[in-house]
């Protein structure tokens, strides 16, 4: 299983599935990350956390812990 955490800078990936429970999953969905959405990885901070993404035309920073819950294709 590949997660968003495994995506490289400059790569565009598609969300296959969201893992996680309750409020955490809800928060990820509220940010616009849902099944079938394309995510472009803009950059990753020097220490790897957070990741800067482009989702649905806006910029978003996501922690690695949250990125691990997003399964990609």
mmJSON file of the N, C-alpha and C atoms, coordinates in Angstrom:
{"data_MODEL":{"atom_site":{
"group_PDB":["ATOM","ATOM","ATOM","ATOM","ATOM","ATOM","ATOM","ATOM","ATOM","ATOM","ATOM","ATOM","ATOM","ATOM","ATOM","ATOM","ATOM","ATOM","ATOM","ATOM","ATOM","ATOM","ATOM","ATOM","ATOM","ATOM","ATOM","ATOM","ATOM","ATOM","ATOM","ATOM","ATOM","ATOM","ATOM","ATOM","ATOM","ATOM","ATOM","ATOM","ATOM","ATOM","ATOM","ATOM","ATOM","ATOM","ATOM","ATOM","ATOM","ATOM","ATOM","ATOM","ATOM","ATOM","ATOM","ATOM","ATOM","ATOM","ATOM","ATOM","ATOM","ATOM","ATOM","ATOM","ATOM","ATOM","ATOM","ATOM","ATOM","ATOM","ATOM","ATOM","ATOM","ATOM","ATOM","ATOM","ATOM","ATOM","ATOM","ATOM","ATOM","ATOM","ATOM","ATOM","ATOM","ATOM","ATOM","ATOM","ATOM","ATOM","ATOM","ATOM","ATOM","ATOM","ATOM","ATOM","ATOM","ATOM","ATOM","ATOM","ATOM","ATOM","ATOM","ATOM","ATOM","ATOM","ATOM","ATOM","ATOM","ATOM","ATOM","ATOM","ATOM","ATOM","ATOM","ATOM","ATOM","ATOM","ATOM","ATOM","ATOM","ATOM","ATOM","ATOM","ATOM","ATOM","ATOM","ATOM","ATOM","ATOM","ATOM","ATOM","ATOM","ATOM","ATOM","ATOM","ATOM","ATOM","ATOM","ATOM","ATOM","ATOM","ATOM","ATOM","ATOM","ATOM","ATOM","ATOM","ATOM","ATOM","ATOM","ATOM","ATOM","ATOM","ATOM","ATOM","ATOM","ATOM","ATOM","ATOM","ATOM","ATOM","ATOM","ATOM","ATOM","ATOM","ATOM","ATOM","ATOM","ATOM","ATOM","ATOM","ATOM","ATOM","ATOM","ATOM","ATOM","ATOM","ATOM","ATOM","ATOM","ATOM","ATOM","ATOM","ATOM","ATOM","ATOM","ATOM","ATOM","ATOM","ATOM","ATOM","ATOM","ATOM","ATOM","ATOM","ATOM","ATOM","ATOM","ATOM","ATOM","ATOM","ATOM","ATOM","ATOM","ATOM","ATOM","ATOM","ATOM","ATOM","ATOM","ATOM","ATOM","ATOM","ATOM","ATOM","ATOM","ATOM","ATOM"],
"id":[1,2,3,4,5,6,7,8,9,10,11,12,13,14,15,16,17,18,19,20,21,22,23,24,25,26,27,28,29,30,31,32,33,34,35,36,37,38,39,40,41,42,43,44,45,46,47,48,49,50,51,52,53,54,55,56,57,58,59,60,61,62,63,64,65,66,67,68,69,70,71,72,73,74,75,76,77,78,79,80,81,82,83,84,85,86,87,88,89,90,91,92,93,94,95,96,97,98,99,100,101,102,103,104,105,106,107,108,109,110,111,112,113,114,115,116,117,118,119,120,121,122,123,124,125,126,127,128,129,130,131,132,133,134,135,136,137,138,139,140,141,142,143,144,145,146,147,148,149,150,151,152,153,154,155,156,157,158,159,160,161,162,163,164,165,166,167,168,169,170,171,172,173,174,175,176,177,178,179,180,181,182,183,184,185,186,187,188,189,190,191,192,193,194,195,196,197,198,199,200,201,202,203,204,205,206,207,208,209,210,211,212,213,214,215,216,217,218,219],
"type_symbol":["N","C","C","N","C","C","N","C","C","N","C","C","N","C","C","N","C","C","N","C","C","N","C","C","N","C","C","N","C","C","N","C","C","N","C","C","N","C","C","N","C","C","N","C","C","N","C","C","N","C","C","N","C","C","N","C","C","N","C","C","N","C","C","N","C","C","N","C","C","N","C","C","N","C","C","N","C","C","N","C","C","N","C","C","N","C","C","N","C","C","N","C","C","N","C","C","N","C","C","N","C","C","N","C","C","N","C","C","N","C","C","N","C","C","N","C","C","N","C","C","N","C","C","N","C","C","N","C","C","N","C","C","N","C","C","N","C","C","N","C","C","N","C","C","N","C","C","N","C","C","N","C","C","N","C","C","N","C","C","N","C","C","N","C","C","N","C","C","N","C","C","N","C","C","N","C","C","N","C","C","N","C","C","N","C","C","N","C","C","N","C","C","N","C","C","N","C","C","N","C","C","N","C","C","N","C","C","N","C","C","N","C","C","N","C","C","N","C","C"],
"label_atom_id":["N","CA","C","N","CA","C","N","CA","C","N","CA","C","N","CA","C","N","CA","C","N","CA","C","N","CA","C","N","CA","C","N","CA","C","N","CA","C","N","CA","C","N","CA","C","N","CA","C","N","CA","C","N","CA","C","N","CA","C","N","CA","C","N","CA","C","N","CA","C","N","CA","C","N","CA","C","N","CA","C","N","CA","C","N","CA","C","N","CA","C","N","CA","C","N","CA","C","N","CA","C","N","CA","C","N","CA","C","N","CA","C","N","CA","C","N","CA","C","N","CA","C","N","CA","C","N","CA","C","N","CA","C","N","CA","C","N","CA","C","N","CA","C","N","CA","C","N","CA","C","N","CA","C","N","CA","C","N","CA","C","N","CA","C","N","CA","C","N","CA","C","N","CA","C","N","CA","C","N","CA","C","N","CA","C","N","CA","C","N","CA","C","N","CA","C","N","CA","C","N","CA","C","N","CA","C","N","CA","C","N","CA","C","N","CA","C","N","CA","C","N","CA","C","N","CA","C","N","CA","C","N","CA","C","N","CA","C","N","CA","C","N","CA","C","N","CA","C","N","CA","C","N","CA","C"],
"label_alt_id":[null,null,null,null,null,null,null,null,null,null,null,null,null,null,null,null,null,null,null,null,null,null,null,null,null,null,null,null,null,null,null,null,null,null,null,null,null,null,null,null,null,null,null,null,null,null,null,null,null,null,null,null,null,null,null,null,null,null,null,null,null,null,null,null,null,null,null,null,null,null,null,null,null,null,null,null,null,null,null,null,null,null,null,null,null,null,null,null,null,null,null,null,null,null,null,null,null,null,null,null,null,null,null,null,null,null,null,null,null,null,null,null,null,null,null,null,null,null,null,null,null,null,null,null,null,null,null,null,null,null,null,null,null,null,null,null,null,null,null,null,null,null,null,null,null,null,null,null,null,null,null,null,null,null,null,null,null,null,null,null,null,null,null,null,null,null,null,null,null,null,null,null,null,null,null,null,null,null,null,null,null,null,null,null,null,null,null,null,null,null,null,null,null,null,null,null,null,null,null,null,null,null,null,null,null,null,null,null,null,null,null,null,null,null,null,null,null,null,null],
"label_comp_id":["UNK","UNK","UNK","UNK","UNK","UNK","UNK","UNK","UNK","UNK","UNK","UNK","UNK","UNK","UNK","UNK","UNK","UNK","UNK","UNK","UNK","UNK","UNK","UNK","UNK","UNK","UNK","UNK","UNK","UNK","UNK","UNK","UNK","UNK","UNK","UNK","UNK","UNK","UNK","UNK","UNK","UNK","UNK","UNK","UNK","UNK","UNK","UNK","UNK","UNK","UNK","UNK","UNK","UNK","UNK","UNK","UNK","UNK","UNK","UNK","UNK","UNK","UNK","UNK","UNK","UNK","UNK","UNK","UNK","UNK","UNK","UNK","UNK","UNK","UNK","UNK","UNK","UNK","UNK","UNK","UNK","UNK","UNK","UNK","UNK","UNK","UNK","UNK","UNK","UNK","UNK","UNK","UNK","UNK","UNK","UNK","UNK","UNK","UNK","UNK","UNK","UNK","UNK","UNK","UNK","UNK","UNK","UNK","UNK","UNK","UNK","UNK","UNK","UNK","UNK","UNK","UNK","UNK","UNK","UNK","UNK","UNK","UNK","UNK","UNK","UNK","UNK","UNK","UNK","UNK","UNK","UNK","UNK","UNK","UNK","UNK","UNK","UNK","UNK","UNK","UNK","UNK","UNK","UNK","UNK","UNK","UNK","UNK","UNK","UNK","UNK","UNK","UNK","UNK","UNK","UNK","UNK","UNK","UNK","UNK","UNK","UNK","UNK","UNK","UNK","UNK","UNK","UNK","UNK","UNK","UNK","UNK","UNK","UNK","UNK","UNK","UNK","UNK","UNK","UNK","UNK","UNK","UNK","UNK","UNK","UNK","UNK","UNK","UNK","UNK","UNK","UNK","UNK","UNK","UNK","UNK","UNK","UNK","UNK","UNK","UNK","UNK","UNK","UNK","UNK","UNK","UNK","UNK","UNK","UNK","UNK","UNK","UNK","UNK","UNK","UNK","UNK","UNK","UNK"],
"label_asym_id":["A","A","A","A","A","A","A","A","A","A","A","A","A","A","A","A","A","A","A","A","A","A","A","A","A","A","A","A","A","A","A","A","A","A","A","A","A","A","A","A","A","A","A","A","A","A","A","A","A","A","A","A","A","A","A","A","A","A","A","A","A","A","A","A","A","A","A","A","A","A","A","A","A","A","A","A","A","A","A","A","A","A","A","A","A","A","A","A","A","A","A","A","A","A","A","A","A","A","A","A","A","A","A","A","A","A","A","A","A","A","A","A","A","A","A","A","A","A","A","A","A","A","A","A","A","A","A","A","A","A","A","A","A","A","A","A","A","A","A","A","A","A","A","A","A","A","A","A","A","A","A","A","A","A","A","A","A","A","A","A","A","A","A","A","A","A","A","A","A","A","A","A","A","A","A","A","A","A","A","A","A","A","A","A","A","A","A","A","A","A","A","A","A","A","A","A","A","A","A","A","A","A","A","A","A","A","A","A","A","A","A","A","A","A","A","A","A","A","A"],
"label_entity_id":["1","1","1","1","1","1","1","1","1","1","1","1","1","1","1","1","1","1","1","1","1","1","1","1","1","1","1","1","1","1","1","1","1","1","1","1","1","1","1","1","1","1","1","1","1","1","1","1","1","1","1","1","1","1","1","1","1","1","1","1","1","1","1","1","1","1","1","1","1","1","1","1","1","1","1","1","1","1","1","1","1","1","1","1","1","1","1","1","1","1","1","1","1","1","1","1","1","1","1","1","1","1","1","1","1","1","1","1","1","1","1","1","1","1","1","1","1","1","1","1","1","1","1","1","1","1","1","1","1","1","1","1","1","1","1","1","1","1","1","1","1","1","1","1","1","1","1","1","1","1","1","1","1","1","1","1","1","1","1","1","1","1","1","1","1","1","1","1","1","1","1","1","1","1","1","1","1","1","1","1","1","1","1","1","1","1","1","1","1","1","1","1","1","1","1","1","1","1","1","1","1","1","1","1","1","1","1","1","1","1","1","1","1","1","1","1","1","1","1"],
"label_seq_id":[1,1,1,2,2,2,3,3,3,4,4,4,5,5,5,6,6,6,7,7,7,8,8,8,9,9,9,10,10,10,11,11,11,12,12,12,13,13,13,14,14,14,15,15,15,16,16,16,17,17,17,18,18,18,19,19,19,20,20,20,21,21,21,22,22,22,23,23,23,24,24,24,25,25,25,26,26,26,27,27,27,28,28,28,29,29,29,30,30,30,31,31,31,32,32,32,33,33,33,34,34,34,35,35,35,36,36,36,37,37,37,38,38,38,39,39,39,40,40,40,41,41,41,42,42,42,43,43,43,44,44,44,45,45,45,46,46,46,47,47,47,48,48,48,49,49,49,50,50,50,51,51,51,52,52,52,53,53,53,54,54,54,55,55,55,56,56,56,57,57,57,58,58,58,59,59,59,60,60,60,61,61,61,62,62,62,63,63,63,64,64,64,65,65,65,66,66,66,67,67,67,68,68,68,69,69,69,70,70,70,71,71,71,72,72,72,73,73,73],
"pdbx_PDB_ins_code":[null,null,null,null,null,null,null,null,null,null,null,null,null,null,null,null,null,null,null,null,null,null,null,null,null,null,null,null,null,null,null,null,null,null,null,null,null,null,null,null,null,null,null,null,null,null,null,null,null,null,null,null,null,null,null,null,null,null,null,null,null,null,null,null,null,null,null,null,null,null,null,null,null,null,null,null,null,null,null,null,null,null,null,null,null,null,null,null,null,null,null,null,null,null,null,null,null,null,null,null,null,null,null,null,null,null,null,null,null,null,null,null,null,null,null,null,null,null,null,null,null,null,null,null,null,null,null,null,null,null,null,null,null,null,null,null,null,null,null,null,null,null,null,null,null,null,null,null,null,null,null,null,null,null,null,null,null,null,null,null,null,null,null,null,null,null,null,null,null,null,null,null,null,null,null,null,null,null,null,null,null,null,null,null,null,null,null,null,null,null,null,null,null,null,null,null,null,null,null,null,null,null,null,null,null,null,null,null,null,null,null,null,null,null,null,null,null,null,null],
"Cartn_x":[0.835,0.0,0.876,0.631,1.391,0.572,1.213,0.512,1.091,0.421,0.867,2.272,2.623,3.952,5.056,4.739,5.723,5.881,4.975,5.012,6.228,6.795,7.976,7.558,8.438,8.195,8.04,7.03,6.787,5.85,5.466,4.601,3.128,2.279,0.836,0.261,-0.465,-1.026,-2.536,-3.215,-4.664,-4.994,-5.917,-6.32,-7.159,-6.749,-7.481,-8.437,-7.966,-8.745,-8.204,-9.075,-8.658,-8.735,-7.703,-7.698,-7.87,-7.957,-8.109,-9.53,-9.709,-11.006,-11.55,-12.868,-13.586,-13.065,-12.731,-12.366,-11.171,-10.194,-9.001,-9.38,-10.135,-10.574,-11.464,-12.329,-13.235,-12.431,-11.381,-10.537,-9.851,-9.351,-8.697,-9.708,-10.924,-11.966,-12.385,-12.422,-12.777,-11.752,-10.511,-9.457,-9.588,-10.569,-10.789,-10.126,-9.517,-8.863,-9.868,-10.418,-11.394,-10.998,-11.653,-11.348,-11.45,-10.433,-10.444,-9.835,-9.496,-8.925,-7.442,-7.0,-5.58,-4.85,-3.681,-2.852,-1.479,-1.032,0.3,1.205,2.332,3.268,4.217,4.019,4.839,6.22,6.258,7.564,7.416,8.557,8.592,9.626,9.274,10.194,11.508,12.607,13.923,13.954,13.219,13.21,12.071,11.408,10.369,8.966,8.817,7.503,7.301,6.29,5.159,5.429,4.43,4.472,3.564,3.985,3.145,2.514,1.185,0.437,-0.443,-0.821,-1.845,-3.026,-4.16,-5.367,-6.517,-7.217,-8.377,-8.075,-6.856,-6.518,-6.046,-5.881,-5.339,-4.188,-3.401,-2.232,-2.584,-1.941,-2.26,-0.997,-0.793,0.322,-0.241,0.37,-0.107,1.058,0.821,1.842,2.016,3.21,3.497,2.55,2.201,1.293,-0.061,-0.53,-1.799,-1.618,-0.464,-0.182,-0.186,0.193,0.218,-1.181,-2.199,-3.571,-4.221,-3.497,-4.052,-3.403,-4.178,-3.682,-3.788,-2.713,-2.679,-2.489,-2.779,-2.524,-1.465],
"Cartn_y":[-1.193,0.0,1.252,2.124,3.374,4.506,5.317,6.445,7.76,8.844,10.173,10.479,9.901,10.109,9.619,8.622,8.047,8.85,9.801,10.588,11.516,11.702,12.564,13.964,14.927,16.312,16.37,17.105,17.24,16.185,15.244,14.147,14.513,14.059,14.217,12.834,12.685,11.381,11.499,10.366,10.333,9.584,10.123,9.495,8.258,7.119,5.867,5.622,5.964,5.645,6.421,6.699,7.352,6.35,6.338,5.497,6.416,5.852,6.693,6.659,7.189,7.127,8.509,8.596,9.77,11.133,11.931,13.344,13.547,12.651,12.793,12.632,11.594,11.348,12.502,12.959,14.069,15.328,15.603,16.789,16.705,15.519,15.329,15.573,15.048,15.243,16.71,17.396,18.82,19.669,19.182,19.897,19.688,18.88,18.657,17.41,16.627,15.393,14.251,13.87,12.783,11.813,10.676,9.648,10.218,9.923,10.347,11.714,12.459,13.802,13.704,14.573,14.613,15.566,15.132,15.941,16.109,17.363,17.655,17.981,17.272,17.497,18.624,19.808,20.991,20.93,20.719,20.603,19.939,19.518,18.884,19.64,19.944,20.686,19.91,20.604,19.965,18.727,18.752,17.587,16.622,16.876,15.965,16.234,17.209,17.48,18.983,19.612,19.046,18.973,18.46,18.411,19.528,20.204,21.251,20.702,20.767,20.155,21.155,20.825,21.561,20.609,20.997,20.181,21.065,20.651,21.396,22.887,23.195,24.572,25.431,24.86,25.668,24.937,25.694,25.138,24.656,23.579,22.926,22.301,22.438,21.76,20.639,19.466,18.28,17.639,17.266,16.566,15.143,14.592,13.228,12.214,12.413,11.484,11.429,12.595,12.639,12.081,12.343,11.866,10.342,9.707,8.236,7.636,8.409,7.909,8.029,8.647,8.858,7.876,6.879,5.876,6.447,6.264,6.841,5.773,6.174,5.296,5.952],
"Cartn_z":[0.0,0.0,0.0,-0.944,-1.054,-0.44,0.384,0.992,0.474,0.787,0.357,0.875,2.005,2.591,1.654,0.819,-0.111,-1.398,-1.655,-2.891,-2.896,-4.081,-4.237,-4.68,-4.451,-4.857,-6.377,-6.838,-8.268,-8.827,-8.001,-8.428,-8.225,-9.145,-8.986,-8.747,-7.65,-7.285,-7.126,-7.149,-6.982,-5.702,-4.916,-3.658,-3.964,-3.39,-3.594,-2.429,-1.211,-0.025,1.178,2.129,3.372,4.513,5.322,6.519,7.719,8.9,10.09,10.598,11.789,12.45,12.769,12.841,13.332,12.965,13.999,13.791,12.857,12.916,12.073,10.604,10.299,8.923,8.436,9.311,9.001,8.645,9.416,9.19,7.827,7.488,6.19,5.066,5.233,4.219,4.133,5.264,5.285,4.533,4.448,3.723,2.219,1.804,0.374,-0.158,0.751,0.314,0.434,-0.719,-0.764,-1.878,-1.928,-2.921,-4.34,-5.167,-6.561,-6.829,-5.781,-5.943,-6.292,-7.206,-7.555,-6.623,-6.174,-5.27,-5.906,-5.997,-6.515,-5.332,-5.217,-4.106,-4.505,-3.9,-4.242,-3.627,-2.324,-1.654,-0.302,0.229,1.545,2.367,3.6,4.478,4.635,4.935,5.048,5.95,7.034,7.923,7.585,6.465,5.991,6.506,7.375,7.948,8.055,7.551,6.802,5.298,4.562,3.101,2.598,1.536,0.959,-0.317,-0.37,-1.462,-2.181,-3.416,-4.144,-4.283,-3.714,-3.762,-4.221,-5.268,-5.773,-5.99,-6.432,-6.764,-5.6,-4.415,-3.319,-2.642,-1.881,-1.217,0.172,0.573,1.831,2.403,3.694,4.352,5.213,5.088,5.802,6.54,7.789,8.562,8.03,8.212,7.742,8.366,9.637,10.328,9.617,9.137,8.401,6.992,6.375,5.017,4.969,6.063,6.116,6.043,6.353,6.335,4.961,4.013,2.682,1.697,1.287,0.339,-1.073,-1.866,-3.217,-4.288,-5.528,-6.681,-7.526],
"occupancy":[1.0,1.0,1.0,1.0,1.0,1.0,1.0,1.0,1.0,1.0,1.0,1.0,1.0,1.0,1.0,1.0,1.0,1.0,1.0,1.0,1.0,1.0,1.0,1.0,1.0,1.0,1.0,1.0,1.0,1.0,1.0,1.0,1.0,1.0,1.0,1.0,1.0,1.0,1.0,1.0,1.0,1.0,1.0,1.0,1.0,1.0,1.0,1.0,1.0,1.0,1.0,1.0,1.0,1.0,1.0,1.0,1.0,1.0,1.0,1.0,1.0,1.0,1.0,1.0,1.0,1.0,1.0,1.0,1.0,1.0,1.0,1.0,1.0,1.0,1.0,1.0,1.0,1.0,1.0,1.0,1.0,1.0,1.0,1.0,1.0,1.0,1.0,1.0,1.0,1.0,1.0,1.0,1.0,1.0,1.0,1.0,1.0,1.0,1.0,1.0,1.0,1.0,1.0,1.0,1.0,1.0,1.0,1.0,1.0,1.0,1.0,1.0,1.0,1.0,1.0,1.0,1.0,1.0,1.0,1.0,1.0,1.0,1.0,1.0,1.0,1.0,1.0,1.0,1.0,1.0,1.0,1.0,1.0,1.0,1.0,1.0,1.0,1.0,1.0,1.0,1.0,1.0,1.0,1.0,1.0,1.0,1.0,1.0,1.0,1.0,1.0,1.0,1.0,1.0,1.0,1.0,1.0,1.0,1.0,1.0,1.0,1.0,1.0,1.0,1.0,1.0,1.0,1.0,1.0,1.0,1.0,1.0,1.0,1.0,1.0,1.0,1.0,1.0,1.0,1.0,1.0,1.0,1.0,1.0,1.0,1.0,1.0,1.0,1.0,1.0,1.0,1.0,1.0,1.0,1.0,1.0,1.0,1.0,1.0,1.0,1.0,1.0,1.0,1.0,1.0,1.0,1.0,1.0,1.0,1.0,1.0,1.0,1.0,1.0,1.0,1.0,1.0,1.0,1.0],
"B_iso_or_equiv":[0.0,0.0,0.0,0.0,0.0,0.0,0.0,0.0,0.0,0.0,0.0,0.0,0.0,0.0,0.0,0.0,0.0,0.0,0.0,0.0,0.0,0.0,0.0,0.0,0.0,0.0,0.0,0.0,0.0,0.0,0.0,0.0,0.0,0.0,0.0,0.0,0.0,0.0,0.0,0.0,0.0,0.0,0.0,0.0,0.0,0.0,0.0,0.0,0.0,0.0,0.0,0.0,0.0,0.0,0.0,0.0,0.0,0.0,0.0,0.0,0.0,0.0,0.0,0.0,0.0,0.0,0.0,0.0,0.0,0.0,0.0,0.0,0.0,0.0,0.0,0.0,0.0,0.0,0.0,0.0,0.0,0.0,0.0,0.0,0.0,0.0,0.0,0.0,0.0,0.0,0.0,0.0,0.0,0.0,0.0,0.0,0.0,0.0,0.0,0.0,0.0,0.0,0.0,0.0,0.0,0.0,0.0,0.0,0.0,0.0,0.0,0.0,0.0,0.0,0.0,0.0,0.0,0.0,0.0,0.0,0.0,0.0,0.0,0.0,0.0,0.0,0.0,0.0,0.0,0.0,0.0,0.0,0.0,0.0,0.0,0.0,0.0,0.0,0.0,0.0,0.0,0.0,0.0,0.0,0.0,0.0,0.0,0.0,0.0,0.0,0.0,0.0,0.0,0.0,0.0,0.0,0.0,0.0,0.0,0.0,0.0,0.0,0.0,0.0,0.0,0.0,0.0,0.0,0.0,0.0,0.0,0.0,0.0,0.0,0.0,0.0,0.0,0.0,0.0,0.0,0.0,0.0,0.0,0.0,0.0,0.0,0.0,0.0,0.0,0.0,0.0,0.0,0.0,0.0,0.0,0.0,0.0,0.0,0.0,0.0,0.0,0.0,0.0,0.0,0.0,0.0,0.0,0.0,0.0,0.0,0.0,0.0,0.0,0.0,0.0,0.0,0.0,0.0,0.0],
"pdbx_formal_charge":[null,null,null,null,null,null,null,null,null,null,null,null,null,null,null,null,null,null,null,null,null,null,null,null,null,null,null,null,null,null,null,null,null,null,null,null,null,null,null,null,null,null,null,null,null,null,null,null,null,null,null,null,null,null,null,null,null,null,null,null,null,null,null,null,null,null,null,null,null,null,null,null,null,null,null,null,null,null,null,null,null,null,null,null,null,null,null,null,null,null,null,null,null,null,null,null,null,null,null,null,null,null,null,null,null,null,null,null,null,null,null,null,null,null,null,null,null,null,null,null,null,null,null,null,null,null,null,null,null,null,null,null,null,null,null,null,null,null,null,null,null,null,null,null,null,null,null,null,null,null,null,null,null,null,null,null,null,null,null,null,null,null,null,null,null,null,null,null,null,null,null,null,null,null,null,null,null,null,null,null,null,null,null,null,null,null,null,null,null,null,null,null,null,null,null,null,null,null,null,null,null,null,null,null,null,null,null,null,null,null,null,null,null,null,null,null,null,null,null],
"auth_seq_id":[1,1,1,2,2,2,3,3,3,4,4,4,5,5,5,6,6,6,7,7,7,8,8,8,9,9,9,10,10,10,11,11,11,12,12,12,13,13,13,14,14,14,15,15,15,16,16,16,17,17,17,18,18,18,19,19,19,20,20,20,21,21,21,22,22,22,23,23,23,24,24,24,25,25,25,26,26,26,27,27,27,28,28,28,29,29,29,30,30,30,31,31,31,32,32,32,33,33,33,34,34,34,35,35,35,36,36,36,37,37,37,38,38,38,39,39,39,40,40,40,41,41,41,42,42,42,43,43,43,44,44,44,45,45,45,46,46,46,47,47,47,48,48,48,49,49,49,50,50,50,51,51,51,52,52,52,53,53,53,54,54,54,55,55,55,56,56,56,57,57,57,58,58,58,59,59,59,60,60,60,61,61,61,62,62,62,63,63,63,64,64,64,65,65,65,66,66,66,67,67,67,68,68,68,69,69,69,70,70,70,71,71,71,72,72,72,73,73,73],
"auth_comp_id":["UNK","UNK","UNK","UNK","UNK","UNK","UNK","UNK","UNK","UNK","UNK","UNK","UNK","UNK","UNK","UNK","UNK","UNK","UNK","UNK","UNK","UNK","UNK","UNK","UNK","UNK","UNK","UNK","UNK","UNK","UNK","UNK","UNK","UNK","UNK","UNK","UNK","UNK","UNK","UNK","UNK","UNK","UNK","UNK","UNK","UNK","UNK","UNK","UNK","UNK","UNK","UNK","UNK","UNK","UNK","UNK","UNK","UNK","UNK","UNK","UNK","UNK","UNK","UNK","UNK","UNK","UNK","UNK","UNK","UNK","UNK","UNK","UNK","UNK","UNK","UNK","UNK","UNK","UNK","UNK","UNK","UNK","UNK","UNK","UNK","UNK","UNK","UNK","UNK","UNK","UNK","UNK","UNK","UNK","UNK","UNK","UNK","UNK","UNK","UNK","UNK","UNK","UNK","UNK","UNK","UNK","UNK","UNK","UNK","UNK","UNK","UNK","UNK","UNK","UNK","UNK","UNK","UNK","UNK","UNK","UNK","UNK","UNK","UNK","UNK","UNK","UNK","UNK","UNK","UNK","UNK","UNK","UNK","UNK","UNK","UNK","UNK","UNK","UNK","UNK","UNK","UNK","UNK","UNK","UNK","UNK","UNK","UNK","UNK","UNK","UNK","UNK","UNK","UNK","UNK","UNK","UNK","UNK","UNK","UNK","UNK","UNK","UNK","UNK","UNK","UNK","UNK","UNK","UNK","UNK","UNK","UNK","UNK","UNK","UNK","UNK","UNK","UNK","UNK","UNK","UNK","UNK","UNK","UNK","UNK","UNK","UNK","UNK","UNK","UNK","UNK","UNK","UNK","UNK","UNK","UNK","UNK","UNK","UNK","UNK","UNK","UNK","UNK","UNK","UNK","UNK","UNK","UNK","UNK","UNK","UNK","UNK","UNK","UNK","UNK","UNK","UNK","UNK","UNK"],
"auth_asym_id":["A","A","A","A","A","A","A","A","A","A","A","A","A","A","A","A","A","A","A","A","A","A","A","A","A","A","A","A","A","A","A","A","A","A","A","A","A","A","A","A","A","A","A","A","A","A","A","A","A","A","A","A","A","A","A","A","A","A","A","A","A","A","A","A","A","A","A","A","A","A","A","A","A","A","A","A","A","A","A","A","A","A","A","A","A","A","A","A","A","A","A","A","A","A","A","A","A","A","A","A","A","A","A","A","A","A","A","A","A","A","A","A","A","A","A","A","A","A","A","A","A","A","A","A","A","A","A","A","A","A","A","A","A","A","A","A","A","A","A","A","A","A","A","A","A","A","A","A","A","A","A","A","A","A","A","A","A","A","A","A","A","A","A","A","A","A","A","A","A","A","A","A","A","A","A","A","A","A","A","A","A","A","A","A","A","A","A","A","A","A","A","A","A","A","A","A","A","A","A","A","A","A","A","A","A","A","A","A","A","A","A","A","A","A","A","A","A","A","A"],
"auth_atom_id":["N","CA","C","N","CA","C","N","CA","C","N","CA","C","N","CA","C","N","CA","C","N","CA","C","N","CA","C","N","CA","C","N","CA","C","N","CA","C","N","CA","C","N","CA","C","N","CA","C","N","CA","C","N","CA","C","N","CA","C","N","CA","C","N","CA","C","N","CA","C","N","CA","C","N","CA","C","N","CA","C","N","CA","C","N","CA","C","N","CA","C","N","CA","C","N","CA","C","N","CA","C","N","CA","C","N","CA","C","N","CA","C","N","CA","C","N","CA","C","N","CA","C","N","CA","C","N","CA","C","N","CA","C","N","CA","C","N","CA","C","N","CA","C","N","CA","C","N","CA","C","N","CA","C","N","CA","C","N","CA","C","N","CA","C","N","CA","C","N","CA","C","N","CA","C","N","CA","C","N","CA","C","N","CA","C","N","CA","C","N","CA","C","N","CA","C","N","CA","C","N","CA","C","N","CA","C","N","CA","C","N","CA","C","N","CA","C","N","CA","C","N","CA","C","N","CA","C","N","CA","C","N","CA","C","N","CA","C","N","CA","C","N","CA","C","N","CA","C","N","CA","C","N","CA","C"],
"pdbx_PDB_model_num":[1,1,1,1,1,1,1,1,1,1,1,1,1,1,1,1,1,1,1,1,1,1,1,1,1,1,1,1,1,1,1,1,1,1,1,1,1,1,1,1,1,1,1,1,1,1,1,1,1,1,1,1,1,1,1,1,1,1,1,1,1,1,1,1,1,1,1,1,1,1,1,1,1,1,1,1,1,1,1,1,1,1,1,1,1,1,1,1,1,1,1,1,1,1,1,1,1,1,1,1,1,1,1,1,1,1,1,1,1,1,1,1,1,1,1,1,1,1,1,1,1,1,1,1,1,1,1,1,1,1,1,1,1,1,1,1,1,1,1,1,1,1,1,1,1,1,1,1,1,1,1,1,1,1,1,1,1,1,1,1,1,1,1,1,1,1,1,1,1,1,1,1,1,1,1,1,1,1,1,1,1,1,1,1,1,1,1,1,1,1,1,1,1,1,1,1,1,1,1,1,1,1,1,1,1,1,1,1,1,1,1,1,1,1,1,1,1,1,1]
}}}
